Amino acid sequence: MAKSLFTPDARQLARLLAQARRDAGITQVELARTLGKPQPFVSLIERGERRVDVVEFCEIARAIGWRPLDLFDRFLECREQPEPAEG
């Protein structure tokens, strides 16, 4: 089994979190400040280079104006769509 950091689902989650943040009109710097983290923390997550645990997921969701369960439902919906081709 591949490490979860490099699975299609992990990449999809990273894309979803980045898009939800942008849709909320929040910069990486603003999100990081709200979370009490440095900006690279957010960047690493959005680039798929850092895993997000469930507590962090909930904190991120709330910080960008989502209920965690609603954002997780959106993730599950995205999983059913084919992954975009790279390149």
N, C-alpha and C positions, 0 to 999 in steps of 0.2 A: 504494500500500500504506500502510495506517495505521501510525503509529508503534507499536511493540510495547507501549508503556506503556498504550495505550488499547484494546487488543484484548480480545475476550472471554477469550482464553487468559491474558492478563496479569492480568485481574481474577480469573479462576479460581485462578491461582497465589497471588495475594495472599490470597484467602479460605482456600485450603488451608493456607498457612503460618500464618495467624492461628488457624485451628481446631486444627491440630496442636500449636501452642504452648499453647493453652487446654487441650486434652485432656491435655497433659503436666503441667498444673498449674503452669505457669511464667508469671509476669507479664512484661509488656513490659520493665519495669525490670530484672528478673532476667536476661532474655535479653540485653538490651543490655549489662549488666555482664559477662556471660560472654563476649560478643563483643568487649568493650573499646570499645564505642560508646555514645553518648548515647541515652537512651530515644526521642527523636524519630526516630532512625534506624529503629527497629523500627516505630514508628507510621506513618511514611511508606511503608514497604514494605507494611504490612498494609492501608493505605488505597489502595494502588495508585498512589501518587504518586511512587514511586521504584522504579527497576528493580533487579533482583537479578542479579548476574553468577553464573557457575557456581561460582566459588570461594566467594562469599558464600552461595550456596544450600547448598553442602556444609557450611560452617561453621554455618549456621543449623540444618540438619538434625541434625548431631551434637549441637549444644547443646540441642536439645529431645528428644534420645534416639532419633533415627531414623538408620538407615543412609541415606546420600544416595540410593542406587539404589532403595531401598524407597519413599522419599518421592517420588522422581521417577516410579516406577511408579504410585503413588497419584494423582499429578497427571495422568498419561496416562489413567487410569481416569476421573477427573473430567471430562476433556475430552470424553469420549464422552457425558456427561450434558448435558441442556439447561441453559443458564444460567438461574438464577432471575430472575423478573420483578422489576424495580425498582419501588419505590413503596410 
